[in-house]
């Protein structure tokens, strides 16, 4: 069925109001193609920009779609667009969309090695600063439009700052647990500013864990970083044993749970030995069962003769 460009644009606008962004994107794309054939390049660019922006509704985690939308919006310069109930300049929306794409790309960066963790932490901080300086305390319109969120640039900035500090904490935890704890303390403050109280509490707990020091019950080594450099193991302690350790500067057991502290070296050695013993014992049982089964098999054969 033949539709004029103005009719296509009208349908697209109605579909946006209904929240049918996929169909609206199609209509804007059709209108852009028709306007291009008609030689109306100005309105064709406008329709293409709307289509590119609406593609973000299905972008998922693809930063490239954000990049294309930002470029398309940038071509409109200072033109005013209607986004939901708001009027916004194309250039400012282009900046916002570009930052969202950078955000996605930063969050998706690899973080297996220390170098990767450091690079990702740095990039998260850089994008956070972009939110802070460009969008500031304004609502992120793209998220408001497609995800019904009302978060601001400032709140997202604090979230990225927190993630950056946590990543730095993980990059240093095996070389300097206390420093890692400091990063998590800072992350806790940023989470608090972002309004994410549970994440703030979790980061604070991790900071305390990494900064905790103890003495290994087995070798006497003084270590820092619970869950990294030392671990708590279930034990059965008598009063005489706990009295012997009462004068120590660093504890070698948890008085509340009667669990002892074991450094990573001793803990891994015990795990290796226990695994080896378990495998040996399992093989012994298997061999014994096979022998018993063979005896039973021969007895059954003899009974059938």
Buried (B, 14 or more C-beta within 10 A) or exposed (E): EEBEBEEBBBBBBEBBEEEBBEBBBBBBBBBBBBBBEEEBEEBBBBBBBBBBBBBBBEBEEBBEBBBBBBBBBBBBEEBEBEBEEEEBBBBBBBBBBBBBBBBBBBBEBEBEEBEBBBBBBBBBBEBBEBBBEBBEEBBBBBBBBBEEEEBBBBBBBBBBBBBBBBBBBBBBBEEBBBBBBBBBBBBBBBBBBBEBEEBBEBBBEBBBBBBBBBBBBBEEBBBBBBBBBBBBBEBEBEEEBBEEBEEEEBBBBBEEEBBBBBBBBBBEBEEEEEEEEEEEEEEEEEEEEEEEEEEEEEEEEEEEE
